[in-house]
Amino acid sequence: MSITIPLTELKQRTGSVLSKAVVDRQDIFIERYGQEYVVILSRERYQELLDVAQLRLHKQFKEAQEAVYAVTKDIPEEEIAALVPGYSNVHGLVRDL
């Protein structure tokens, strides 16, 4: 759940706003001049978002890795090494799924 408050309210009630983020687990959007300016999250909520982003990135990497393997599986290693600069430095990253 999230709420939006103006920056002036944050200045006046910092403790209570932070408590809403930590205790009530609310994402607090702070507005400045009528525009969303910053978000306050609890440490736990922030870590949850990082974990989800990391999992998503890992999944995308694995999908890309599998796609590269699918189109290069019949190409000899020597040919790939000749075409791709630095291939020998990453040998096995793509081929060893």
C-alpha positions as CSV (number, residue, x, y, z in Angstrom):
1,M,0.0,0.0,0.0
2,S,1.2,3.5,-0.6
3,I,0.3,7.0,0.3
4,T,1.3,10.4,-1.1
5,I,2.0,13.4,1.1
6,P,3.5,16.9,0.4
7,L,7.0,17.7,1.4
8,T,5.8,20.2,3.9
9,E,4.0,17.4,5.8
10,L,7.1,15.4,5.9
11,K,9.0,18.3,7.4
12,Q,6.3,18.7,10.1
13,R,5.7,15.0,10.9
14,T,8.9,13.2,10.0
15,G,8.7,10.7,12.8
16,S,5.1,9.7,12.1
17,V,5.8,9.5,8.3
18,L,8.8,7.2,8.9
19,S,6.7,5.1,11.2
20,K,4.1,4.6,8.5
21,A,6.9,3.3,6.2
22,V,8.5,1.0,8.8
23,V,5.7,-0.1,11.1
24,D,2.7,0.0,8.6
25,R,4.9,-1.1,5.6
26,Q,3.5,1.7,3.5
27,D,5.4,3.2,0.5
28,I,5.4,7.0,1.1
29,F,5.5,9.2,-2.0
30,I,6.6,12.7,-1.2
31,E,5.4,15.5,-3.5
32,R,7.2,18.7,-4.2
33,Y,5.4,21.4,-6.1
34,G,2.7,18.9,-6.9
35,Q,5.0,16.4,-8.5
36,E,6.2,13.1,-7.1
37,Y,9.7,13.8,-5.9
38,V,10.9,11.0,-3.7
39,V,9.8,7.7,-2.1
40,I,10.3,6.5,1.4
41,L,10.4,2.8,1.9
42,S,11.2,0.6,4.9
43,R,14.6,-1.2,4.7
44,E,12.7,-4.5,4.3
45,R,10.6,-3.2,1.5
46,Y,13.6,-1.8,-0.3
47,Q,15.3,-5.2,0.0
48,E,12.2,-7.0,-1.4
49,L,12.3,-4.8,-4.4
50,L,16.0,-5.4,-4.9
51,D,15.5,-9.1,-4.7
52,V,12.7,-9.1,-7.2
53,A,14.7,-7.0,-9.6
54,Q,17.7,-9.3,-9.2
55,L,15.6,-12.4,-9.9
56,R,14.1,-10.7,-13.0
57,L,17.6,-9.8,-14.3
58,H,18.9,-13.3,-13.6
59,K,15.9,-14.8,-15.6
60,Q,16.5,-12.4,-18.5
61,F,20.2,-13.3,-18.5
62,K,19.4,-17.0,-18.5
63,E,16.9,-16.6,-21.4
64,A,19.5,-14.6,-23.4
65,Q,22.2,-17.2,-22.6
66,E,19.9,-20.0,-23.8
67,A,19.0,-18.0,-27.0
68,V,22.7,-17.5,-27.8
69,Y,23.4,-21.2,-27.2
70,A,20.5,-22.2,-29.4
71,V,21.9,-20.3,-32.4
72,T,25.6,-21.2,-31.8
73,K,25.4,-24.8,-30.8
74,D,26.4,-26.1,-34.2
75,I,29.2,-23.6,-34.7
76,P,32.7,-25.0,-33.8
77,E,34.4,-23.4,-30.9
78,E,37.4,-22.3,-33.1
79,E,35.1,-20.5,-35.5
80,I,33.4,-18.6,-32.6
81,A,36.8,-17.7,-31.1
82,A,37.9,-16.3,-34.5
83,L,34.8,-14.2,-34.8
84,V,34.3,-12.9,-31.2
85,P,37.2,-10.9,-29.7
86,G,37.9,-12.0,-26.2
87,Y,35.9,-15.2,-26.6
88,S,38.6,-17.3,-24.9
89,N,38.3,-15.2,-21.8
90,V,34.6,-16.1,-21.4
91,H,34.8,-19.6,-22.7
92,G,32.1,-21.7,-21.1
93,L,29.8,-18.9,-20.0
94,V,27.5,-19.4,-22.9
95,R,28.1,-23.0,-23.8
96,D,27.9,-24.5,-20.4
97,L,24.3,-24.1,-19.4
